[in-house]
Amino acid sequence: MFQTQIDLSARNTLTLPARAEFFAAVDSVEQLAALARHPDLVGRRRFVLGGGSNLVLTGDFSGLVLHMNLKEKSLAGEDGEHYYVAAAAGENWSDFVRWTLEQGWPGLENLSLIPGTAGAAPIQNIGAYGVEAGDFLHLVEALDLDAGRPCKFSIDDCALGYRESLFKREGWHLSGRYAITRVIFRLPKRWRPRAAYGELAAELVRAGISQPTPGEMAAAVIALRQRKLPDPAEFPNAGSFFQNPIVSAEFAAALGEAHPGLPRYREADGRVKLAAGWLIEQTGWKGRNLGPVGMYEKQALVLVNRGGATFRDVQNLTRAVREAILARFGVNLVPEPVFL
Ligand code: NAP
């Protein structure tokens, strides 16, 4: 049912070395429930692992790693306005998006090619090119591992924010309190393209497309991502390594005066989002290495492992970049991945 002393280096896309004291690949909700009440495992620390694509392993993990391998994609329901489409937690997100498009249920196309699993999508409310998972999320099914009980979270319960959710805010993604088992998305039957995001609009113009189909939107997103983001097989990485800082309108205005060209995006609440990648580029860290790790040359926000890196290497680069940004802009960058 479970294994001991398992090497996790192939289970995190940054490929940092670490071992799990206990490890289980979970194929069913019943197995998950049995693991939660197993006498050898009760009371131990737990961590629920999806694709390992947003994860920094700081060292060996003493406790139980639950690798969510549950698979299922289905139409859970339909009404006059929507398709309700379900994915089990272990489904690869990108495959799930492609499958919804193949079925003729568009909506998620801007989120094409995001690494990770469907079960992880609500936790940090994954987003790209002007769309967030939360725009379409309907229901999250989970197992309360402490109580051994299934439970459901509505979209309101999830309290989603910018790369943020109840699961993250409460620290459940670290404490292993809940394992998300299935997510259901509500996709409107009346589809419209979401093409306002600058780079995406430019990509469509480049391709000569003025009225994109869902498939053409997905193709444009995929082309953009493939051009800018490193292939994890070649350059192991954990996606965007820092969050885009959200600052007060006053602070952003003052910073904009001091640094002409500073990209600024107004949030719904009046605060202003800055582009962390731009800040990093200005300090000269884009394409620069420190030991075996570096900030990727085509996208400064992505920290890449150029081979054989340890957590200490990641820590050194993280500190150097954060210090450079703080000194130059007075902005405190916060890492985006989960540090375990
Ligand atoms: P980009 O287009 O170079 O833009 C840099 C930043 O400016 C982005 O992070 C984006 O914020 C913000 N931005 C640009 N245009 C915007 C607009 N019209 N409205 C609001 N914000 C805008 O970004 P990129 O790094 O190539 O990434 C493209 C998209 O893929 C982004 O949405 C990004 O979040 C997403 N992405 C996510 C990850 C991840 O690991 N989570 C990794 C790679 C890319 P937002 O991030 O809020 O969109």
Boltz pocket constraint, residues with backbone or C-beta under 6 A from the ligand:
constraints:
  - pocket:
      binder: B
      contacts: [[A, 127], [A, 128], [A, 129], [A, 130], [A, 196], [A, 197], [A, 198], [A, 199], [A, 228], [A, 229], [A, 238], [A, 239], [A, 240], [A, 241], [A, 244], [A, 263], [A, 265], [A, 274], [A, 275], [A, 276], [A, 277], [A, 299], [A, 301]]
      max_distance: 6.0
